[in-house]
């Protein structure tokens, strides 16, 4: 039972980190800034943020 609860907590933590990366990416922060805030590796940030379209001026 405790193992299932720990797995759910880890899944929730990872989902919240991904959502934070999405929100920071939409806010226009640079990838290295997002990496520093969320404290994850750059590959994870890049994997998520690369799907956003750049807004032209």
mmCIF file of the N, C-alpha and C atoms, coordinates in Angstrom:
data_MODEL
# 
_entry.id   MODEL 
# 
loop_
_atom_site.group_PDB 
_atom_site.id 
_atom_site.type_symbol 
_atom_site.label_atom_id 
_atom_site.label_alt_id 
_atom_site.label_comp_id 
_atom_site.label_asym_id 
_atom_site.label_entity_id 
_atom_site.label_seq_id 
_atom_site.pdbx_PDB_ins_code 
_atom_site.Cartn_x 
_atom_site.Cartn_y 
_atom_site.Cartn_z 
_atom_site.occupancy 
_atom_site.B_iso_or_equiv 
_atom_site.pdbx_formal_charge 
_atom_site.auth_seq_id 
_atom_site.auth_comp_id 
_atom_site.auth_asym_id 
_atom_site.auth_atom_id 
_atom_site.pdbx_PDB_model_num 
ATOM 1   N N  . UNK A 1 1  ? 0.826  -1.193 0.000   1.00 0.00 ? 1  UNK A N  1 
ATOM 2   C CA . UNK A 1 1  ? 0.000  0.000  0.000   1.00 0.00 ? 1  UNK A CA 1 
ATOM 3   C C  . UNK A 1 1  ? 0.870  1.257  0.000   1.00 0.00 ? 1  UNK A C  1 
ATOM 4   N N  . UNK A 1 2  ? 1.910  1.258  0.825   1.00 0.00 ? 2  UNK A N  1 
ATOM 5   C CA . UNK A 1 2  ? 2.784  2.430  0.910   1.00 0.00 ? 2  UNK A CA 1 
ATOM 6   C C  . UNK A 1 2  ? 3.529  2.649  -0.401  1.00 0.00 ? 2  UNK A C  1 
ATOM 7   N N  . UNK A 1 3  ? 3.844  1.560  -1.101  1.00 0.00 ? 3  UNK A N  1 
ATOM 8   C CA . UNK A 1 3  ? 4.551  1.663  -2.367  1.00 0.00 ? 3  UNK A CA 1 
ATOM 9   C C  . UNK A 1 3  ? 3.675  2.358  -3.411  1.00 0.00 ? 3  UNK A C  1 
ATOM 10  N N  . UNK A 1 4  ? 2.399  2.026  -3.460  1.00 0.00 ? 4  UNK A N  1 
ATOM 11  C CA . UNK A 1 4  ? 1.469  2.667  -4.386  1.00 0.00 ? 4  UNK A CA 1 
ATOM 12  C C  . UNK A 1 4  ? 1.328  4.150  -4.081  1.00 0.00 ? 4  UNK A C  1 
ATOM 13  N N  . UNK A 1 5  ? 1.275  4.496  -2.808  1.00 0.00 ? 5  UNK A N  1 
ATOM 14  C CA . UNK A 1 5  ? 1.153  5.887  -2.397  1.00 0.00 ? 5  UNK A CA 1 
ATOM 15  C C  . UNK A 1 5  ? 2.397  6.672  -2.804  1.00 0.00 ? 5  UNK A C  1 
ATOM 16  N N  . UNK A 1 6  ? 3.580  6.088  -2.636  1.00 0.00 ? 6  UNK A N  1 
ATOM 17  C CA . UNK A 1 6  ? 4.840  6.746  -3.019  1.00 0.00 ? 6  UNK A CA 1 
ATOM 18  C C  . UNK A 1 6  ? 4.881  6.965  -4.528  1.00 0.00 ? 6  UNK A C  1 
ATOM 19  N N  . UNK A 1 7  ? 4.398  6.002  -5.301  1.00 0.00 ? 7  UNK A N  1 
ATOM 20  C CA . UNK A 1 7  ? 4.388  6.122  -6.761  1.00 0.00 ? 7  UNK A CA 1 
ATOM 21  C C  . UNK A 1 7  ? 3.468  7.257  -7.192  1.00 0.00 ? 7  UNK A C  1 
ATOM 22  N N  . UNK A 1 8  ? 2.312  7.387  -6.543  1.00 0.00 ? 8  UNK A N  1 
ATOM 23  C CA . UNK A 1 8  ? 1.380  8.465  -6.858  1.00 0.00 ? 8  UNK A CA 1 
ATOM 24  C C  . UNK A 1 8  ? 1.987  9.823  -6.534  1.00 0.00 ? 8  UNK A C  1 
ATOM 25  N N  . UNK A 1 9  ? 2.717  9.919  -5.427  1.00 0.00 ? 9  UNK A N  1 
ATOM 26  C CA . UNK A 1 9  ? 3.358  11.173 -5.054  1.00 0.00 ? 9  UNK A CA 1 
ATOM 27  C C  . UNK A 1 9  ? 4.418  11.562 -6.069  1.00 0.00 ? 9  UNK A C  1 
ATOM 28  N N  . UNK A 1 10 ? 5.216  10.589 -6.514  1.00 0.00 ? 10 UNK A N  1 
ATOM 29  C CA . UNK A 1 10 ? 6.242  10.872 -7.515  1.00 0.00 ? 10 UNK A CA 1 
ATOM 30  C C  . UNK A 1 10 ? 5.616  11.309 -8.832  1.00 0.00 ? 10 UNK A C  1 
ATOM 31  N N  . UNK A 1 11 ? 4.553  10.663 -9.239  1.00 0.00 ? 11 UNK A N  1 
ATOM 32  C CA . UNK A 1 11 ? 3.872  11.018 -10.469 1.00 0.00 ? 11 UNK A CA 1 
ATOM 33  C C  . UNK A 1 11 ? 3.295  12.429 -10.378 1.00 0.00 ? 11 UNK A C  1 
ATOM 34  N N  . UNK A 1 12 ? 2.716  12.757 -9.251  1.00 0.00 ? 12 UNK A N  1 
ATOM 35  C CA . UNK A 1 12 ? 2.155  14.091 -9.047  1.00 0.00 ? 12 UNK A CA 1 
ATOM 36  C C  . UNK A 1 12 ? 3.246  15.145 -9.072  1.00 0.00 ? 12 UNK A C  1 
ATOM 37  N N  . UNK A 1 13 ? 4.367  14.874 -8.427  1.00 0.00 ? 13 UNK A N  1 
ATOM 38  C CA . UNK A 1 13 ? 5.490  15.816 -8.426  1.00 0.00 ? 13 UNK A CA 1 
ATOM 39  C C  . UNK A 1 13 ? 5.992  16.071 -9.842  1.00 0.00 ? 13 UNK A C  1 
ATOM 40  N N  . UNK A 1 14 ? 6.134  15.010 -10.612 1.00 0.00 ? 14 UNK A N  1 
ATOM 41  C CA . UNK A 1 14 ? 6.639  15.151 -11.975 1.00 0.00 ? 14 UNK A CA 1 
ATOM 42  C C  . UNK A 1 14 ? 5.648  15.925 -12.847 1.00 0.00 ? 14 UNK A C  1 
ATOM 43  N N  . UNK A 1 15 ? 4.374  15.670 -12.674 1.00 0.00 ? 15 UNK A N  1 
ATOM 44  C CA . UNK A 1 15 ? 3.355  16.385 -13.439 1.00 0.00 ? 15 UNK A CA 1 
ATOM 45  C C  . UNK A 1 15 ? 3.351  17.863 -13.089 1.00 0.00 ? 15 UNK A C  1 
ATOM 46  N N  . UNK A 1 16 ? 3.470  18.188 -11.817 1.00 0.00 ? 16 UNK A N  1 
ATOM 47  C CA . UNK A 1 16 ? 3.506  19.590 -11.403 1.00 0.00 ? 16 UNK A CA 1 
ATOM 48  C C  . UNK A 1 16 ? 4.745  20.300 -11.939 1.00 0.00 ? 16 UNK A C  1 
ATOM 49  N N  . UNK A 1 17 ? 5.879  19.606 -11.987 1.00 0.00 ? 17 UNK A N  1 
ATOM 50  C CA . UNK A 1 17 ? 7.088  20.198 -12.563 1.00 0.00 ? 17 UNK A CA 1 
ATOM 51  C C  . UNK A 1 17 ? 6.878  20.482 -14.057 1.00 0.00 ? 17 UNK A C  1 
ATOM 52  N N  . UNK A 1 18 ? 6.278  19.529 -14.765 1.00 0.00 ? 18 UNK A N  1 
ATOM 53  C CA . UNK A 1 18 ? 6.023  19.736 -16.191 1.00 0.00 ? 18 UNK A CA 1 
ATOM 54  C C  . UNK A 1 18 ? 5.073  20.912 -16.417 1.00 0.00 ? 18 UNK A C  1 
ATOM 55  N N  . UNK A 1 19 ? 4.053  21.021 -15.598 1.00 0.00 ? 19 UNK A N  1 
ATOM 56  C CA . UNK A 1 19 ? 3.119  22.140 -15.731 1.00 0.00 ? 19 UNK A CA 1 
ATOM 57  C C  . UNK A 1 19 ? 3.792  23.475 -15.439 1.00 0.00 ? 19 UNK A C  1 
ATOM 58  N N  . UNK A 1 20 ? 4.693  23.494 -14.475 1.00 0.00 ? 20 UNK A N  1 
ATOM 59  C CA . UNK A 1 20 ? 5.438  24.708 -14.176 1.00 0.00 ? 20 UNK A CA 1 
ATOM 60  C C  . UNK A 1 20 ? 6.329  25.083 -15.353 1.00 0.00 ? 20 UNK A C  1 
ATOM 61  N N  . UNK A 1 21 ? 6.960  24.100 -15.981 1.00 0.00 ? 21 UNK A N  1 
ATOM 62  C CA . UNK A 1 21 ? 7.780  24.363 -17.164 1.00 0.00 ? 21 UNK A CA 1 
ATOM 63  C C  . UNK A 1 21 ? 6.926  24.955 -18.269 1.00 0.00 ? 21 UNK A C  1 
ATOM 64  N N  . UNK A 1 22 ? 5.731  24.422 -18.478 1.00 0.00 ? 22 UNK A N  1 
ATOM 65  C CA . UNK A 1 22 ? 4.825  24.941 -19.509 1.00 0.00 ? 22 UNK A CA 1 
ATOM 66  C C  . UNK A 1 22 ? 4.451  26.383 -19.207 1.00 0.00 ? 22 UNK A C  1 
ATOM 67  N N  . UNK A 1 23 ? 4.073  26.662 -17.987 1.00 0.00 ? 23 UNK A N  1 
ATOM 68  C CA . UNK A 1 23 ? 3.653  28.019 -17.630 1.00 0.00 ? 23 UNK A CA 1 
ATOM 69  C C  . UNK A 1 23 ? 4.803  29.022 -17.764 1.00 0.00 ? 23 UNK A C  1 
ATOM 70  N N  . UNK A 1 24 ? 5.984  28.639 -17.345 1.00 0.00 ? 24 UNK A N  1 
ATOM 71  C CA . UNK A 1 24 ? 7.128  29.534 -17.470 1.00 0.00 ? 24 UNK A CA 1 
ATOM 72  C C  . UNK A 1 24 ? 7.513  29.732 -18.934 1.00 0.00 ? 24 UNK A C  1 
ATOM 73  N N  . UNK A 1 25 ? 7.367  28.691 -19.737 1.00 0.00 ? 25 UNK A N  1 
ATOM 74  C CA . UNK A 1 25 ? 7.636  28.808 -21.168 1.00 0.00 ? 25 UNK A CA 1 
ATOM 75  C C  . UNK A 1 25 ? 6.650  29.744 -21.836 1.00 0.00 ? 25 UNK A C  1 
ATOM 76  N N  . UNK A 1 26 ? 5.388  29.634 -21.470 1.00 0.00 ? 26 UNK A N  1 
ATOM 77  C CA . UNK A 1 26 ? 4.372  30.529 -22.027 1.00 0.00 ? 26 UNK A CA 1 
ATOM 78  C C  . UNK A 1 26 ? 4.576  31.967 -21.566 1.00 0.00 ? 26 UNK A C  1 
ATOM 79  N N  . UNK A 1 27 ? 5.172  32.140 -20.393 1.00 0.00 ? 27 UNK A N  1 
ATOM 80  C CA . UNK A 1 27 ? 5.444  33.478 -19.875 1.00 0.00 ? 27 UNK A CA 1 
ATOM 81  C C  . UNK A 1 27 ? 6.629  34.130 -20.587 1.00 0.00 ? 27 UNK A C  1 
ATOM 82  N N  . UNK A 1 28 ? 7.360  33.344 -21.372 1.00 0.00 ? 28 UNK A N  1 
ATOM 83  C CA . UNK A 1 28 ? 8.437  33.911 -22.168 1.00 0.00 ? 28 UNK A CA 1 
ATOM 84  C C  . UNK A 1 28 ? 9.811  33.820 -21.544 1.00 0.00 ? 28 UNK A C  1 
ATOM 85  N N  . UNK A 1 29 ? 9.981  33.045 -20.491 1.00 0.00 ? 29 UNK A N  1 
ATOM 86  C CA . UNK A 1 29 ? 11.299 32.897 -19.891 1.00 0.00 ? 29 UNK A CA 1 
ATOM 87  C C  . UNK A 1 29 ? 12.194 32.053 -20.789 1.00 0.00 ? 29 UNK A C  1 
ATOM 88  N N  . UNK A 1 30 ? 13.490 32.322 -20.728 1.00 0.00 ? 30 UNK A N  1 
ATOM 89  C CA . UNK A 1 30 ? 14.459 31.529 -21.482 1.00 0.00 ? 30 UNK A CA 1 
ATOM 90  C C  . UNK A 1 30 ? 14.587 30.146 -20.849 1.00 0.00 ? 30 UNK A C  1 
ATOM 91  N N  . UNK A 1 31 ? 15.009 29.194 -21.662 1.00 0.00 ? 31 UNK A N  1 
ATOM 92  C CA . UNK A 1 31 ? 15.092 27.819 -21.179 1.00 0.00 ? 31 UNK A CA 1 
ATOM 93  C C  . UNK A 1 31 ? 16.056 27.671 -20.009 1.00 0.00 ? 31 UNK A C  1 
ATOM 94  N N  . UNK A 1 32 ? 17.170 28.383 -20.022 1.00 0.00 ? 32 UNK A N  1 
ATOM 95  C CA . UNK A 1 32 ? 18.115 28.248 -18.904 1.00 0.00 ? 32 UNK A CA 1 
ATOM 96  C C  . UNK A 1 32 ? 17.529 28.838 -17.621 1.00 0.00 ? 32 UNK A C  1 
ATOM 97  N N  . UNK A 1 33 ? 16.674 29.855 -17.742 1.00 0.00 ? 33 UNK A N  1 
ATOM 98  C CA . UNK A 1 33 ? 16.017 30.405 -16.564 1.00 0.00 ? 33 UNK A CA 1 
ATOM 99  C C  . UNK A 1 33 ? 15.000 29.413 -16.007 1.00 0.00 ? 33 UNK A C  1 
ATOM 100 N N  . UNK A 1 34 ? 14.256 28.763 -16.894 1.00 0.00 ? 34 UNK A N  1 
ATOM 101 C CA . UNK A 1 34 ? 13.282 27.755 -16.467 1.00 0.00 ? 34 UNK A CA 1 
ATOM 102 C C  . UNK A 1 34 ? 14.000 26.614 -15.751 1.00 0.00 ? 34 UNK A C  1 
ATOM 103 N N  . UNK A 1 35 ? 15.135 26.179 -16.311 1.00 0.00 ? 35 UNK A N  1 
ATOM 104 C CA . UNK A 1 35 ? 15.895 25.088 -15.715 1.00 0.00 ? 35 UNK A CA 1 
ATOM 105 C C  . UNK A 1 35 ? 16.344 25.436 -14.299 1.00 0.00 ? 35 UNK A C  1 
ATOM 106 N N  . UNK A 1 36 ? 16.772 26.670 -14.103 1.00 0.00 ? 36 UNK A N  1 
ATOM 107 C CA . UNK A 1 36 ? 17.215 27.091 -12.773 1.00 0.00 ? 36 UNK A CA 1 
ATOM 108 C C  . UNK A 1 36 ? 16.057 27.157 -11.777 1.00 0.00 ? 36 UNK A C  1 
ATOM 109 N N  . UNK A 1 37 ? 14.902 27.603 -12.229 1.00 0.00 ? 37 UNK A N  1 
ATOM 110 C CA . UNK A 1 37 ? 13.750 27.729 -11.332 1.00 0.00 ? 37 UNK A CA 1 
ATOM 111 C C  . UNK A 1 37 ? 13.199 26.360 -10.938 1.00 0.00 ? 37 UNK A C  1 
ATOM 112 N N  . UNK A 1 38 ? 13.005 25.490 -11.931 1.00 0.00 ? 38 UNK A N  1 
ATOM 113 C CA . UNK A 1 38 ? 12.374 24.191 -11.680 1.00 0.00 ? 38 UNK A CA 1 
ATOM 114 C C  . UNK A 1 38 ? 13.380 23.164 -11.155 1.00 0.00 ? 38 UNK A C  1 
ATOM 115 N N  . UNK A 1 39 ? 14.671 23.431 -11.360 1.00 0.00 ? 39 UNK A N  1 
ATOM 116 C CA . UNK A 1 39 ? 15.742 22.544 -10.919 1.00 0.00 ? 39 UNK A CA 1 
ATOM 117 C C  . UNK A 1 39 ? 15.659 21.161 -11.554 1.00 0.00 ? 39 UNK A C  1 
ATOM 118 N N  . UNK A 1 40 ? 15.550 21.155 -12.887 1.00 0.00 ? 40 UNK A N  1 
ATOM 119 C CA . UNK A 1 40 ? 15.585 19.921 -13.661 1.00 0.00 ? 40 UNK A CA 1 
ATOM 120 C C  . UNK A 1 40 ? 16.661 20.076 -14.731 1.00 0.00 ? 40 UNK A C  1 
ATOM 121 N N  . UNK A 1 41 ? 16.933 18.988 -15.467 1.00 0.00 ? 41 UNK A N  1 
ATOM 122 C CA . UNK A 1 41 ? 17.958 19.080 -16.494 1.00 0.00 ? 41 UNK A CA 1 
ATOM 123 C C  . UNK A 1 41 ? 17.408 19.792 -17.735 1.00 0.00 ? 41 UNK A C  1 
ATOM 124 N N  . UNK A 1 42 ? 18.339 20.308 -18.535 1.00 0.00 ? 42 UNK A N  1 
ATOM 125 C CA . UNK A 1 42 ? 17.990 21.098 -19.709 1.00 0.00 ? 42 UNK A CA 1 
ATOM 126 C C  . UNK A 1 42 ? 17.238 20.272 -20.751 1.00 0.00 ? 42 UNK A C  1 
ATOM 127 N N  . UNK A 1 43 ? 17.514 18.986 -20.834 1.00 0.00 ? 43 UNK A N  1 
ATOM 128 C CA . UNK A 1 43 ? 16.833 18.133 -21.810 1.00 0.00 ? 43 UNK A CA 1 
ATOM 129 C C  . UNK A 1 43 ? 15.328 18.071 -21.546 1.00 0.00 ? 43 UNK A C  1 
ATOM 130 N N  . UNK A 1 44 ? 14.972 18.026 -20.290 1.00 0.00 ? 44 UNK A N  1 
ATOM 131 C CA . UNK A 1 44 ? 13.545 17.978 -19.934 1.00 0.00 ? 44 UNK A CA 1 
ATOM 132 C C  . UNK A 1 44 ? 12.850 19.284 -20.306 1.00 0.00 ? 44 UNK A C  1 
ATOM 133 N N  . UNK A 1 45 ? 13.513 20.393 -20.023 1.00 0.00 ? 45 UNK A N  1 
ATOM 134 C CA . UNK A 1 45 ? 12.949 21.699 -20.370 1.00 0.00 ? 45 UNK A CA 1 
ATOM 135 C C  . UNK A 1 45 ? 12.814 21.817 -21.886 1.00 0.00 ? 45 UNK A C  1 
ATOM 136 N N  . UNK A 1 46 ? 13.863 21.454 -22.605 1.00 0.00 ? 46 UNK A N  1 
ATOM 137 C CA . UNK A 1 46 ? 13.856 21.553 -24.060 1.00 0.00 ? 46 UNK A CA 1 
ATOM 138 C C  . UNK A 1 46 ? 12.769 20.674 -24.674 1.00 0.00 ? 46 UNK A C  1 
ATOM 139 N N  . UNK A 1 47 ? 12.594 19.484 -24.127 1.00 0.00 ? 47 UNK A N  1 
ATOM 140 C CA . UNK A 1 47 ? 11.593 18.549 -24.645 1.00 0.00 ? 47 UNK A CA 1 
ATOM 141 C C  . UNK A 1 47 ? 10.181 19.134 -24.570 1.00 0.00 ? 47 UNK A C  1 
ATOM 142 N N  . UNK A 1 48 ? 9.922  19.950 -23.564 1.00 0.00 ? 48 UNK A N  1 
ATOM 143 C CA . UNK A 1 48 ? 8.595  20.530 -23.378 1.00 0.00 ? 48 UNK A CA 1 
ATOM 144 C C  . UNK A 1 48 ? 8.451  21.851 -24.124 1.00 0.00 ? 48 UNK A C  1 
ATOM 145 N N  . UNK A 1 49 ? 9.448  22.730 -23.990 1.00 0.00 ? 49 UNK A N  1 
ATOM 146 C CA . UNK A 1 49 ? 9.342  24.087 -24.515 1.00 0.00 ? 49 UNK A CA 1 
ATOM 147 C C  . UNK A 1 49 ? 9.463  24.129 -26.036 1.00 0.00 ? 49 UNK A C  1 
ATOM 148 N N  . UNK A 1 50 ? 10.094 23.131 -26.655 1.00 0.00 ? 50 UNK A N  1 
ATOM 149 C CA . UNK A 1 50 ? 10.286 23.161 -28.102 1.00 0.00 ? 50 UNK A CA 1 
ATOM 150 C C  . UNK A 1 50 ? 8.966  23.136 -28.880 1.00 0.00 ? 50 UNK A C  1 
ATOM 151 N N  . UNK A 1 51 ? 7.890  22.786 -28.227 1.00 0.00 ? 51 UNK A N  1 
ATOM 152 C CA . UNK A 1 51 ? 6.603  22.715 -28.907 1.00 0.00 ? 51 UNK A CA 1 
ATOM 153 C C  . UNK A 1 51 ? 5.888  24.065 -28.984 1.00 0.00 ? 51 UNK A C  1 
ATOM 154 N N  . UNK A 1 52 ? 6.413  25.065 -28.294 1.00 0.00 ? 52 UNK A N  1 
ATOM 155 C CA . UNK A 1 52 ? 5.800  26.389 -28.327 1.00 0.00 ? 52 UNK A CA 1 
ATOM 156 C C  . UNK A 1 52 ? 6.253  27.132 -29.569 1.00 0.00 ? 52 UNK A C  1 
ATOM 157 N N  . UNK A 1 53 ? 5.357  27.851 -30.175 1.00 0.00 ? 53 UNK A N  1 
ATOM 158 C CA . UNK A 1 53 ? 5.717  28.658 -31.335 1.00 0.00 ? 53 UNK A CA 1 
ATOM 159 C C  . UNK A 1 53 ? 6.277  29.991 -30.860 1.00 0.00 ? 53 UNK A C  1 
ATOM 160 N N  . UNK A 1 54 ? 7.286  30.443 -31.566 1.00 0.00 ? 54 UNK A N  1 
ATOM 161 C CA . UNK A 1 54 ? 7.856  31.751 -31.262 1.00 0.00 ? 54 UNK A CA 1 
ATOM 162 C C  . UNK A 1 54 ? 6.917  32.828 -31.780 1.00 0.00 ? 54 UNK A C  1 
ATOM 163 N N  . UNK A 1 55 ? 6.664  33.831 -30.972 1.00 0.00 ? 55 UNK A N  1 
ATOM 164 C CA . UNK A 1 55 ? 5.787  34.927 -31.362 1.00 0.00 ? 55 UNK A CA 1 
ATOM 165 C C  . UNK A 1 55 ? 6.652  35.997 -32.004 1.00 0.00 ? 55 UNK A C  1 
ATOM 166 N N  . UNK A 1 56 ? 6.323  36.336 -33.253 1.00 0.00 ? 56 UNK A N  1 
ATOM 167 C CA . UNK A 1 56 ? 7.071  37.359 -33.967 1.00 0.00 ? 56 UNK A CA 1 
ATOM 168 C C  . UNK A 1 56 ? 6.714  38.738 -33.494 1.00 0.00 ? 56 UNK A C  1 
ATOM 169 N N  . UNK A 1 57 ? 7.620  39.674 -33.795 1.00 0.00 ? 57 UNK A N  1 
ATOM 170 C CA . UNK A 1 57 ? 7.398  41.051 -33.352 1.00 0.00 ? 57 UNK A CA 1 
ATOM 171 C C  . UNK A 1 57 ? 6.563  41.801 -34.360 1.00 0.00 ? 57 UNK A C  1 
# 
